[in-house]
Amino acid sequence: MTKTVNHVVKRPGRRHGDPQTAIPVAEELVTVPGSPVIDGDVSYYSREDPIESQTVEKSADREWGWTVYIKEVYDYRKKHDEVSEPLIEAAWVSGDIEPTAEPDPEHDVTTDIRDRARELGFGEVGFTRYDRRYTYASKKSWAKFNHAICLALEQDYSQTQSIPSLEAEFAHFGTYEIAGALALDLAEHIRSLGYHAQVHSPNDNSGAFIPLFVEAGLGQLGANGQLLSPHFGSRARLMLITTDAPVVHDEPIDYGINKFCEECQVCVVRCPARALLREKVWYRGVKKNKLVYDRCRPVMVTYEGCAVCMKVCPIQRYGMKPVMEHYIETSEILGKGTPNLEGYELRGKGYFGPGELPHFKGKDFEFPHGTKEEWLFEEFKKKVEANGGTPNTEAVEFANELSRLVKEGVSRTDE
């Protein structure tokens, strides 16, 4: 039975110059524009328990990750870090660079910046207030400006469908590299208009970006914890530029995703690690499907970034317009229950079609928690205890490494 259409969302085409697209939203999928949020709770958690970067808060498991990668991933990640380093350094000081012209108060900077970003290749561009409540504690003093330009760069379609694989990691990290370079070009253009521009590198995140993208009307939060945008769903890499240019803010939009994901649930049931909660919960003031980090992280690191939750999302695979049109016409989720959408292969474990999941043992989910310093200290204690309370050579080496880390102090991202 055909569903009743409540409203139609019109968005720019997938690429610059493409015709506008129209996405119908079924009446029964309507909730709120953007995400369900209790604003006071978001403010409370930001004040009392501010979020922090994984590179700071969970540095132990990031260090551990390098020991788990297969050689091909290890070698590629090393190359990626080498390519990214100058981009990160350039982004880090970008907010200090002065404009190269005087601003023209008559010029439409919002349209100018949007058009230039689209010309550069960004598939989604939006403007909103830079909400510092979502900034990492270690970056709050770094972020300078109050307007956010939200930029999403689509990653290769074919490579993404091979998830999880080394080929998919090429798309994942390669898109970050391209986005980082393009953003520096866009920032330079903004300075030529007479305004400052600070690049928030996608390789060195300054905070949680998705809430800002939702506020800018570029999509809604999916059950997989990722931004589902109109043309490519979660198949994109996100980054920000903040500026003092007087841009006009966009508004959040109801694409029907909040309810659609409750109907779909494909990412939830297909997650190899069973790391996604079926029911939405209120977390830090936002209603969402919570990710269980301790189940997700070890599988993600071990199996080439995993990202099965991205692969099996019908919005990623087919686009929001075809998926929503199919739902309205048939009351069904496009691709659900088919190998085309739900099938995936894990290295060493085989192929898993609809209804099939890999088996993991408890030890597969064991990995170090907390910071490197905390992890080293725990290892030091274990080695001392194993030697009857007397430090042996290995324990002394751990103690020296811990001492070195403490003396070095915080990294740049902690400043």
C-alpha positions in Angstrom: 0.0 0.0 0.0 1.4 3.4 -1.0 2.4 5.7 1.9 1.2 9.2 2.2 3.9 11.8 1.5 4.1 14.4 4.2 6.7 16.7 2.6 9.4 16.8 -0.1 13.0 17.9 0.6 14.7 19.6 -2.2 18.5 19.5 -2.3 21.3 20.5 -4.7 22.4 17.7 -7.0 25.1 15.2 -6.2 27.8 17.2 -8.0 28.2 20.9 -8.8 26.0 21.7 -11.8 23.7 18.6 -11.4 20.0 19.2 -11.3 18.2 19.6 -8.0 16.9 16.4 -6.4 13.6 15.9 -4.6 13.3 13.5 -1.7 9.8 12.5 -0.5 9.3 11.8 3.2 6.4 9.5 4.2 4.0 10.9 6.8 4.7 8.0 9.2 8.5 8.8 9.2 8.1 12.4 10.3 9.7 13.3 13.7 11.7 16.5 14.2 14.1 18.4 12.0 17.6 17.2 12.7 18.0 15.0 15.9 15.9 14.7 19.0 17.9 16.8 21.5 17.4 18.0 25.1 19.4 21.2 24.8 19.9 21.6 28.6 21.3 18.1 28.9 23.8 18.8 26.1 24.9 21.9 27.9 25.2 20.1 31.2 27.4 17.3 29.9 29.5 19.8 28.0 30.2 21.7 31.2 30.5 18.9 33.6 32.0 16.1 31.5 33.3 17.5 28.2 34.0 15.1 25.4 37.6 14.3 24.5 39.5 13.1 21.4 40.2 9.4 21.1 43.8 10.3 20.4 44.0 11.7 24.0 41.4 9.6 26.0 42.0 6.2 24.3 45.7 6.5 23.2 46.5 3.0 24.6 44.2 1.3 22.1 45.4 3.5 19.3 48.9 2.4 20.0 47.7 -1.2 20.3 46.0 -1.0 16.9 49.3 -0.8 15.1 50.3 -4.2 16.5 47.1 -5.8 15.2 47.2 -4.5 11.6 48.1 -6.9 8.8 51.3 -5.8 7.0 49.5 -4.3 4.1 47.3 -2.1 6.3 50.3 -1.2 8.5 52.4 -0.1 5.5 49.5 1.9 4.0 48.7 3.6 7.3 52.3 4.7 7.6 52.2 6.3 4.2 48.8 7.9 5.0 50.3 9.5 8.1 53.2 10.8 6.1 50.9 12.4 3.6 48.6 13.8 6.3 51.3 15.3 8.5 51.8 18.5 6.4 48.1 18.9 6.0 47.5 18.7 9.7 50.3 21.2 10.4 48.9 23.6 7.8 45.4 23.3 9.3 46.8 23.8 12.9 48.0 27.3 12.1 45.3 28.2 9.5 43.3 30.3 12.0 46.3 32.6 12.5 46.6 33.6 8.9 45.3 37.1 8.1 42.9 37.8 5.2 44.4 38.9 2.0 41.7 41.5 1.1 39.2 43.9 2.7 35.7 42.5 3.0 32.9 43.8 0.7 29.7 44.2 2.8 27.6 43.9 -0.4 29.1 40.6 -1.4 27.0 37.4 -0.8 29.8 35.4 0.9 27.5 32.5 1.8 26.7 31.7 -1.9 30.3 32.5 -2.9 31.7 30.0 -0.4 29.1 27.4 -1.1 29.7 27.5 -4.8 33.5 27.5 -4.4 33.3 24.4 -2.1 31.1 22.6 -4.6 33.4 23.5 -7.5 36.3 22.0 -5.5 34.3 18.7 -5.2 32.6 18.8 -1.8 29.2 17.0 -2.2 27.5 18.6 0.8 28.1 22.1 2.0 26.2 23.8 4.9 26.5 26.6 7.4 25.6 26.7 11.0 26.7 28.2 14.4 29.9 26.7 15.6 28.6 24.9 18.7 31.5 24.7 21.1 29.6 22.2 23.3 30.8 19.5 20.8 34.4 20.6 20.8 37.0 18.3 22.5 38.3 19.6 25.8 41.8 19.7 24.5 40.8 21.8 21.5 38.4 24.4 23.1 41.1 27.1 23.4 42.3 26.3 19.8 39.0 26.9 18.0 38.7 30.6 17.2 35.6 31.5 15.2 31.8 31.3 15.6 30.5 30.2 12.2 31.0 26.6 10.9 31.2 25.6 7.3 30.3 21.9 7.1 32.0 20.0 4.3 31.4 16.4 3.2 33.5 14.7 0.5 32.2 11.5 -1.0 34.5 8.5 -1.1 34.7 6.1 -4.0 31.6 4.0 -4.4 33.1 0.7 -5.7 35.9 0.6 -3.2 33.4 1.2 -0.4 31.3 -1.7 -1.4 34.3 -4.0 -0.9 34.2 -3.3 2.9 36.0 -4.6 4.9 39.1 -4.7 2.7 42.4 -2.9 2.1 40.8 -1.4 -1.0 38.1 0.1 1.2 40.8 1.6 3.4 42.3 3.3 0.4 38.9 5.0 -0.1 38.6 5.8 3.6 42.0 7.4 4.3 42.5 8.6 0.7 39.4 10.7 0.9 40.7 12.3 4.2 43.8 13.3 2.3 42.0 14.8 -0.5 39.5 16.6 1.8 42.4 18.1 3.9 44.1 19.6 0.8 40.8 20.9 -0.7 39.9 22.6 2.6 43.2 24.5 2.7 42.3 25.8 -0.8 38.8 26.8 0.3 40.3 28.6 3.4 42.6 30.6 1.1 39.6 31.6 -1.0 37.7 32.8 2.2 40.7 34.9 3.1 40.6 36.4 -0.4 37.1 37.6 0.5 38.4 39.4 3.5 37.7 36.9 6.3 39.6 34.5 8.6 39.3 30.7 8.0 40.4 28.0 10.4 40.6 24.4 9.0 39.5 21.7 11.3 41.5 18.8 9.8 39.7 15.6 9.2 42.9 13.8 10.2 43.0 15.7 13.6 39.4 16.3 14.6 38.6 19.1 16.9 35.3 17.7 18.1 32.2 15.8 17.2 31.3 17.0 13.7 28.0 15.2 13.1 25.8 17.4 15.3 26.9 20.4 13.4 26.2 18.7 10.0 22.7 17.8 11.3 22.1 21.4 12.4 23.3 22.6 8.9 20.6 20.5 7.2 23.0 18.1 5.6 21.4 14.9 6.9 20.4 13.1 10.1 22.1 10.7 12.5 21.7 7.1 11.4 21.4 4.0 13.6 25.0 3.2 12.7 26.1 6.4 14.4 27.0 8.1 11.2 25.6 11.0 9.2 23.2 9.9 6.6 23.2 12.5 3.9 21.0 12.7 0.8 23.2 11.5 -2.0 25.8 9.1 -0.4 24.5 8.4 3.1 27.5 7.7 5.3 29.9 7.2 2.4 31.7 10.5 3.0 34.4 12.1 5.1 33.4 15.1 7.2 35.4 18.2 8.1 34.8 21.8 9.2 36.1 25.3 8.4 35.2 27.9 11.0 35.2 31.5 10.0 34.3 35.1 11.0 32.7 35.6 7.6 29.0 36.7 8.1 27.5 33.6 6.5 23.8 32.8 6.7 23.1 29.7 8.7 21.1 26.8 7.2 18.4 25.0 9.2 18.1 21.3 10.3 15.8 19.2 8.1 13.6 16.1 8.7 14.6 13.6 6.0 12.6 10.9 7.8 15.8 9.2 9.0 15.0 9.1 12.7 12.0 6.8 12.1 13.4 5.1 9.0 16.3 3.7 10.9 13.9 2.2 13.5 12.2 0.4 10.6 15.3 -0.6 8.8 17.7 -1.9 11.5 20.0 -3.6 8.9 23.2 -2.1 10.3 22.2 -3.2 13.8 21.5 -6.8 12.9 24.5 -7.1 10.5 27.2 -5.7 12.7 29.8 -8.5 13.1 30.6 -7.4 16.6 27.0 -6.9 17.8 28.1 -3.4 18.8 24.9 -1.4 18.0 21.9 -1.2 20.4 18.6 -1.9 18.7 16.6 0.6 20.8 17.5 4.3 20.9 18.6 5.7 24.2 19.2 9.2 25.5 22.9 9.8 25.7 24.5 13.2 26.6 21.2 14.9 25.6 20.7 13.2 22.2 18.4 10.4 21.4 20.4 7.8 19.4 21.4 4.2 18.8 24.4 3.8 21.1 27.5 2.2 19.9 29.3 -0.2 22.3 32.9 0.9 21.8 34.5 -2.1 23.5 32.9 -4.5 21.0 33.3 -2.3 17.9 36.9 -1.2 18.3 38.8 -4.6 18.3 36.8 -5.9 15.3 37.3 -2.6 13.4 41.1 -2.6 14.0 41.5 -6.3 13.2 39.5 -6.4 10.0 40.6 -3.5 7.8 38.4 -0.9 9.4 35.4 -3.1 9.3 32.7 -0.5 8.6 30.1 -3.1 7.8 27.6 -0.7 9.3 28.4 1.7 6.5 28.3 -1.0 3.7 24.9 -2.4 4.6 23.1 0.9 4.9 20.6 1.2 2.1 21.0 5.0 2.0 24.8 4.6 1.4 24.2 1.9 -1.2 21.4 3.3 -3.2 20.9 6.9 -2.2 18.2 8.5 -0.1 15.8 9.4 -2.9 15.5 5.8 -4.3 15.2 4.3 -0.9 12.5 6.7 0.3 10.6 6.4 -3.0 10.7 2.6 -2.7 9.5 2.7 0.9 6.5 5.0 0.0 5.5 2.7 -2.9 6.0 -0.7 -1.2 6.4 -0.1 2.6 9.6 -2.1 2.3 13.3 -1.2 2.9 15.1 -1.3 -0.4 17.6 -4.2 -0.5 16.8 -5.5 3.0 17.3 -9.3 3.3 19.3 -9.5 0.0 22.9 -10.5 -0.4 23.4 -7.4 -2.6 22.9 -5.2 0.5 23.7 -7.4 3.5 26.4 -9.8 2.3 30.0 -9.2 3.4 33.2 -11.2 3.9 35.7 -11.1 6.8 39.3 -12.1 6.2 39.9 -15.6 7.5 36.3 -16.1 8.6 34.5 -16.4 5.3 31.4 -14.9 3.7 28.2 -14.0 5.6 24.9 -13.5 3.9 21.6 -12.3 5.4 21.0 -13.8 8.8 24.6 -15.1 9.2 27.1 -13.6 11.5 30.7 -14.5 12.4 31.6 -16.0 15.8 34.1 -14.3 18.1 35.6 -15.5 21.4 35.9 -13.4 24.5 39.6 -12.9 24.0 38.9 -11.3 20.6 37.5 -8.3 22.5 40.5 -7.9 24.8 42.5 -4.7 24.2 44.2 -2.0 26.3 42.0 0.8 27.7 42.6 4.4 28.7 45.8 6.4 27.9 49.2 4.9 27.0 50.5 6.0 30.5 47.7 4.2 32.3 48.1 1.1 30.2 51.9 1.0 30.7 51.4 1.5 34.5 49.0 -1.5 34.6 51.5 -3.6 32.6 54.3 -2.5 35.0 52.2 -3.7 38.0 51.5 -7.0 36.3 55.1 -7.7 35.6 56.2 -6.8 39.2 53.5 -9.0 40.6 54.5 -11.9 38.3 58.0 -11.6 39.7 56.9 -11.9 43.3 57.0 -8.1 43.9 60.5 -7.6 42.7 61.0 -5.5 39.5 62.7 -7.6 36.8 64.3 -6.3 33.5 61.0 -6.1 31.7 59.3 -4.2 34.5 62.2 -1.7 34.7 61.9 -1.1 30.9 58.1 -0.4 31.3 58.9 1.9 34.2 61.4 3.8 32.1 59.0 4.1 29.2 56.3 5.4 31.5 58.7 7.9 33.0 59.6 9.1 29.5 56.0 9.7 28.5 55.3 11.7 31.7 58.4 13.8 31.2 57.3 14.6 27.6 54.0 15.9 28.9 51.0 16.4 26.8 51.0 16.3 23.0 50.1 19.2 20.8 46.5 18.0 20.7 46.3 18.4 24.4 47.3 22.0 24.4 
